[in-house]
Amino acid sequence: MAGNGQLIIDLDRKRMQAMVSKDVATLEAVLADDLIYTHSSARLDTKQSLIGAMASGATVYTGAEPADVNAQDLGDVVVLTGTAQMKVVSSGTPNAFGIRFVDVYAKRDGRWQMVTWQSTRLPE
């Protein structure tokens, strides 16, 4: 079904807010069990390792503001591209930077889940 672009843009904003607020229940629902999450540092995470790092405090997202997000609606898959300003404390070190991202959502069993994230740090 076409026309899901804005729905997924809104869902992804909710996912980013859940990362900042440590809303694990929302993340458990929105992130696919087979998630491949590639950080701008090239570090890879799974759903379990991403949520685990946030729950343990090893990675603390303090801000995530998307901008210029576009959606390619391919039916049961929506690909988002855009930029975001990120604020994160990783292993006790605060960082703030811009990224460009590709984010893929798939509709499975009647619900949308994020299956892939790839980000690249923007030049400063």
N, C-alpha and C positions, 0 to 999 in steps of 0.2 A: 504494500500500500504506500503510495507516494504521499508527500505532504508531512513527513515526520521531522523535517529539518529543525523547525523551531522547538518542537517538543524535546529533541535531543540536545539542542543548545541549552535549553532551560535545565534539563536533567544533568548535564555536565557542570553547569554552574552550581547546582545543588551538591554535586559530588565534590567539587572544589571547596565549597563551604563546609561540607562534612569533614574534609581533611583538616581544615583549620580548627574546627570545633571538636575534633576527635570523636565524631559521631560514628562509632563503629557499626551500629545497627544499619545505618544508611549505607555505609561502605560495603558491608556484607551483602546487601541486597543489590547494589548497583554494579559492583565489580564482579566479573565472571570468575569462576573457579580456575579457569585456564588462562587468566590474565597474563600478558607479557607487558611489563611496565619498564620502559627504558628511560632513565633519567638523563638530563642534559650533561651529566658527568660520564655517561655511558654505563653507569651501574645498572644492572638488571634486578628487577624485583618480580616476585609472583604476588598473587593476592595475599597469601599468607605472610610472606616476608614484609610486604609493604605495610599491612595493618599491624604486624608484630613490631616493626620498628617504631611506628607511631605510638602504639600502646605502651612500649617500654620507655619511651622518651628519647630514644636514640635519634629519632628524626621528629622535629616539631615544626609543623607548618604554621606560621603566624600570619600569613597573607597569601592569597591567590586571587588575582584579579584578571580575568580574561578580557580580551578586546579583539575587535575585528574578526569575530568568529564566523566562518562560513560553513554551510552544511551541503554535502553531496548526498542526496537521498537515493539509495540504490535498492529500495524495497525493504528487505529485511536486514539491511546493513546501511548505516549512516556514517559517513566519514566527515569529521570536523577538522578544520584547519584554522589556525589563528595564532594570536600572541597572548602572552600573559606576563604580568609582573608577579614574581614569586618572592616570598620572604620565608626563610626556613632556617632553623637552628639544627645543625647536623653535628653530632658528637660534641655538643657544647659551643660550637662556633656559629655565630649568626651570619647569614648571607642574604643579600637582596640582589636580584638580577632579573633581566627579561629573557623570555624564551619564545621560540616559535614552535608550535606543536602540530602533530597529526594524532588524532584520537579516533578510534573506531568503536562503534557500538553495533551490536547484533541483537536482533529480536529472537529470543529463544523461549519456547514454552509460554508464549504470550507476553513476555516482559523484556524490556530493553536492558542490556548489560554492556559495560565497557569491556572490550576484549583486548585492545592494544592501545598503548600510549608510547609515543616517541617524541622527545623534545630536544631542541638544540638551543644552546645559550646564544643570545643575541650579542653582537659586539657592544662594548660599552662606550 
